[in-house]
Amino acid sequence: MDLSYDVLLIGGGITGLMAAQKLSDLGLRVALIEKQTTLASGPSTRNEGWLHRGTYHASSIRDRTAAIQVARRCIYGHKQLRRFSPEAVEDADVLPLALVRDKDRLSEVISRWDEANVRYRPISRAEAERIVPDASFKKVPGIFEVADVSFNTRILYRKLFALAQKSGCKFYLGSEIEVIDGQSVVTRDQTGERTTFTASKVVYSSGIGAKEIFRKRHGIDLPIRYWKSHLVVTKRLAHAGVFFLDPHEAAMMHHGDVSIIGFNEDALLCAEPTYDVIAERAENLRRGIRRIFPSWDDRDSLNVACVKVDYVTDLAGARSLNIAISEPIPGHVVVLPGKMTEAPYLTDVLASYIHDRLDNPDIALRPCDEFPILEASTTREVA
Ligand SMILES: Cc1cc2nc3c(=O)[nH]c(=O)nc-3n(C[C@H](O)[C@H](O)[C@H](O)COP(=O)(O)OP(=O)(O)OC[C@H]3O[C@@H](n4cnc5c(N)ncnc54)[C@H](O)[C@@H]3O)c2cc1C
C-alpha cells in the first residue's frame, strides 16, 4: 500500500498524540505510526502524572534564567492541558503541599516563584499536619500550598487520539519501520503487510526511540543521552499531594487509590534506555518516602524504572532535559519535550514550524511574511 501525507509522525507518546491533534486540526494530512500495539506505552504513561505548574522546576534547576523559562513553559502547558482536558484533572479541589527543607534557599525559591508567576501560599506546620496528618514536617522550614495537580494521562491521550482521528489523522499501531529512503518510510505491521508512507515532513516524536532510528536508518548519532529514574507505586498515602523541592527527597502525587512517588534528582546516566530497576536506587527512594511518612507500610508497593531523554549540544555537559526541535536532515524533524507538561508549548512551536514550511496559499500573506530576509536556516534548536 502507498500512502501520501503532509506530515508523518513516528511515535505516539504525548508529543506524537498532541502533534497529531494540532496538525490535523490545522488541516494538514497527518498519519502517525507507532511500533507498539498500544499508544503511549513508554515514559508518557510510566511517570508520576504530575501536571507541573512551575513550582518544582523554578526551584530545582540551578541556573536561575533557565529555571524561570522552564517554569513559565510548565505554567503555559498546565493551563493549556487543564483547558483542553478538564476531565483529566484529578482531585481538582485539593491543593498539594510543596516543602523546602533547606532554609538557606527559601528566599531564592520565593523570588523565583514571584518572577515566574508560580502560585503559592505559605502555611504553618500545624495547618500542614491537619491536611496530611500522617506526614512528618519536622525540620521543614518552608511549607506552601501550591497549584500543581495530578493528571490522568490516559484520559488526555484518549481525547487527543479521538479528536485527531476526527480531524482525519490516521493511526497505524504495531508498525515497525523497515526502510527510510528520502521522504518515504516503509513499515511492516503485525500481519506482515508492508506500507509505504510518503510525507513532506517526517517528524520523530519517538522519545527514547529517536536515537536508534537515526543511527539505524540515517547513520546519524543524535546528541541524546538517557537518564534513568525510579518511581514507587503504593496505596494512597495522603489526601493531598506532597513534594519536596530539595534534591534527594521524595515527591508524591496521587491517582485515585494509589500514590506515585519519585525522587528528586536521582537520575542515573545510562547507555541504553531500559526499564530494569536498580535496587539500590529504588531503596534510596524508599528511604526518602519514610522520611516524610515514617509509618509507611511498604509491603504492597511496586518499583518502576523509566528513562528521560536529554537532547544536548554538548554530550559531556550538565543534564539539561530541555525541549528540542531539530531538523538534522532536511525534511526530518526531531521533537522532544523535557517534561510531559512542556508538550503543549513544544507542539505549538512545532505547529508553527511546520506551518512555515507547508504553507497554505489560500491564506493571504502578512507584511512580515513578505519582508525580505536571508534564507532561513533549515535547522532550529529550541532551548
Ligand atoms: C520517571 C519519570 C517520571 C516523569 N514524571 C513526569 C511528570 O510527572 N510530569 C511531567 O510533566 N513529565 C514527567 N516525566 C517526563 C515525561 O514523561 C516525558 O518527557 C514525556 O512522556 C515524553 O513524551 P514523548 O511523547 O516525547 O516520548 P515517549 O513517551 O517516549 O513516546 C515515544 C513513542 O514513540 C514510540 N516509538 C519509539 N521508537 C519508535 C519507532 N522506531 N517507530 C515507531 N514508534 C516508535 C514509542 O513506542 C512511544 O510510544 C517523567 C519522566 C520519567 C522518566
The ligand as an ORCA input file, in Angstrom:
! r2SCAN-3c Opt
* xyz 0 1
  C      10.343      8.521     35.935
  C       9.796      9.671     35.138
  C       8.815     10.471     35.695
  C       8.308     11.562     34.985
  N       7.313     12.282     35.539
  C       6.781     13.316     34.863
  C       5.676     14.023     35.403
  O       5.115     13.632     36.433
  N       5.240     15.131     34.749
  C       5.821     15.557     33.591
  O       5.403     16.596     33.070
  N       6.819     14.849     32.996
  C       7.295     13.727     33.589
  N       8.292     12.981     33.018
  C       8.755     13.303     31.653
  C       7.738     12.792     30.610
  O       7.240     11.520     30.963
  C       8.374     12.729     29.204
  O       9.025     13.954     28.941
  C       7.315     12.514     28.130
  O       6.450     11.463     28.448
  C       7.974     12.210     26.781
  O       6.947     12.008     25.842
  P       7.241     11.664     24.306
  O       5.920     11.509     23.650
  O       8.175     12.670     23.741
  O       8.052     10.309     24.340
  P       7.605      8.816     24.702
  O       6.656      8.770     25.812
  O       8.909      8.072     24.829
  O       6.842      8.321     23.414
  C       7.528      7.944     22.252
  C       6.686      6.935     21.486
  O       7.395      6.618     20.290
  C       7.321      5.219     20.077
  N       8.462      4.805     19.262
  C       9.753      4.724     19.637
  N      10.502      4.252     18.613
  C       9.650      4.061     17.572
  C       9.807      3.565     16.243
  N      11.004      3.155     15.783
  N       8.734      3.507     15.428
  C       7.507      3.894     15.888
  N       7.292      4.323     17.145
  C       8.352      4.413     17.973
  C       7.346      4.634     21.486
  O       6.833      3.316     21.492
  C       6.464      5.630     22.243
  O       5.113      5.284     22.195
  C       8.798     11.868     33.689
  C       9.780     11.041     33.125
  C      10.262      9.950     33.823
  C      11.295      9.079     33.185
*
